[in-house]
Amino acid sequence: MKIKTSQFITSSSKIIQCPEAKLPEFAFIGRSNVGKSSLVNMLTDRKSLAKVSGKPGKTQLINHFLINNAWYLVDLPGYGWAKVAKSEKQKWGVMIHDYIIERETLMCLFVLVDARLTPQPIDVEFINWLGEKGVPFAIVFTKADKQSKNKTQSSVAKYKKQLSISWEELPVMFTTSSFTQQGKEALLEYIGGLVTSTTG
């Protein structure tokens, strides 16, 4: 699948403010500074569709982007160590929880993890929670260009080993780099397949 058109539609602080749930949605989430905005921009071939920042916690709302007039790409706030007030974090937590659990048109949640790191407890807990709730998701390893191929493969293997403790069948995984565009085609093919399955 190729993304031909992409446009920002709206930012929402509550699920009731999100666009009418008519089109399939694919949401992206991850710890602060995992490279989420860069990945969104790579997928859409836009330099600044999503705002990139070296400062964690830049995305604070649910951002909807209409893609090819057929589906929504949804940029969710990051979780983790963003330097924001505790009250703000709690507000984001409720917003993210409500969207993930209640949004009927959410086809897949892409959980971004930094390929350079060993499995982080906060990521593993979140992934296991998604499994318990029956939320369809896939794992996207980011920043693969910042280390050797062997190190990235080792990191993915560690994740598989960690998740195998509680998962009979491992989730779908992608390895990406916003800099080299690695994984772009595979991700878009996967999304395209799911879009086709909903529209017939």
N, C-alpha and C positions, 0 to 999 in steps of 0.2 A: 504494500500500500504506500502511496505517496501523498504527503500532505500538500495540497494545492492552496488552500485558504485557511487562515487562522485569524480570529479576531477576539479581542477581549470583550466579554459581555458584562460581567458584574462581579463585585466583591461583596461577600455576605458575612455577617457576624453571627447569624443564626440560620438554621436549616430552613426555616420558613421563608427566609429572604432569597433562597436559591431559586434559579429559574424553574419554571414548571417542568416537572419530571416526565418529559416525553421522549428524550433522546438518550441513548446509552452513554454512560459516563465512565471515565478512566481517571482515577485519582492518583496523585503522587505524594508520598509522605516520607519523612526520614528525620534523623536527628539534625539539629542545627548545623549548618555549614557542610552538609554532606554532598553538596553540588546539585541540588534539586533544580534551581532556576536555570543553571547552565544546561542541564539535561533537557529541560522543557524547551529551551531555545534551540538546542541541537535538533531535537525531533521535528520542530516546526520550521527549521531553517530561518529563524528570526533572531537577530542579535540581541534584541531587548524586549521580547514579548513578555517574559517574566523578568523582574528586576533582580539582577545579580548583585550580591553584596558580600564583602569580606566580614561584615558584622553579623553575627548570629541573630536569628529571630527577626529577620527582615519581613518575611511573610507572616502577617498576623490575621489574615482573613481567608475565607474560602473563595478562591478566585476561579471563575469559570471562563474558559476559552472555547469558542465554537470552532470546530475543525471540519473542513469540507462540507459545511452545512449539514453534517450527518451525525456528529457525536461531540461530546464535551470532554476536553482535557481539564482536569481540576487540580489546581495547585493548592495543597493544604499546608497549614503552618507546621514548622518543624517542631520536634520535641527534644527534650534533653537539656543542655546546659546554657541555653540562651539567657543572657543577662537581662531579665525583665522581672518586674515585681511578681511576687507570689500570687497575688490576686489575678494578675493577667494570665499567668500560667494556668490557674484553675479555670479561668474563663475559656482559654483555648482548649483545655482538656474536655470541657463539656461540649464545646462546639464541634471538636473533632469526633468525639464519641457519638454524638447525635447524628452527625453526617454519615459516619461509617456504618452505624447500626440501622439507621432509619431510612437512608436514601435508597429507594427501591430500584432506581435505574443505575446504581453503581455496579458495573460489570466486573471490574477488577481494581484492586488497590495495589499499586506498585510501591513496595517498601524499599527505600534506598539505603544501602549500607556502604560504608567506605571500605573499598577492597584492601586497603593497607592495614586495617585493624583486625585483631583477633575478635571472635564473637563477643560483643558487648552485652552485658546483662540486660540493659534497657531495651536493646533491639530484640534479643531472644524472648524476653517477657512479652513484648508487644506482639511478636510473631505467634507465640503460643496462644496469646489471648485471641488473636484473629481466628486461629484454628478452633478454639473452644466456641467461639461465636458463629462459626460457619461462614466467615466473610471470605469471598473469593479474592485471592491475592497472589502476587509473584514477588520474588526478591530480585532487586537490581543492584549489582555491585558497581560502584562508581569509582572514578579516578584511577582506572586500570593503567593509564599511561604513566602514572607517577612512580611505577616500580616495574620490576622485571615480570615477564610472563609467568615464570616459575613461582614467584612470590604470590602473584594473584591466584594462580591455581592452588597453591598451598592454603591460601586464605579461604577460598571457596570450599576446599576439602575439610577444613576445620569447622566451617559452618555446617556442612552436611553431617559431619560426625556429631556435632553438638545437637542438631535438630533430630537426628536419628534416635536420640534417647527417648523422645516423646512422640515422634512422628513415624507412622508406618509407611506412609508415602510422602516423599519430600515435595515441597512446593516447587513450581517452575522457577528457574533462576536464569538471569541474564548478566553478562559482564559487559560493562560499558566504559567509554571514555568520551567526554564532551569535546575534548581537544582533538582526538583522532577520528571521532565519529564511530568508533567501534561499538557494535551492538545496536546501532540505529535501525538497520534493516530488520534485524531479528525482532526487535521490540514492535516496530510498526506492522510487521507481518502478523505477529501475535494479536495485536489490537485489531487489525483488519479482519482476521478470522473470527474474532468475537463479535465485531460489528455485523459482519455478514450473517452470522448465526442468529442474530436478533431480528434482522430486517428481512431475512429469507432470501 
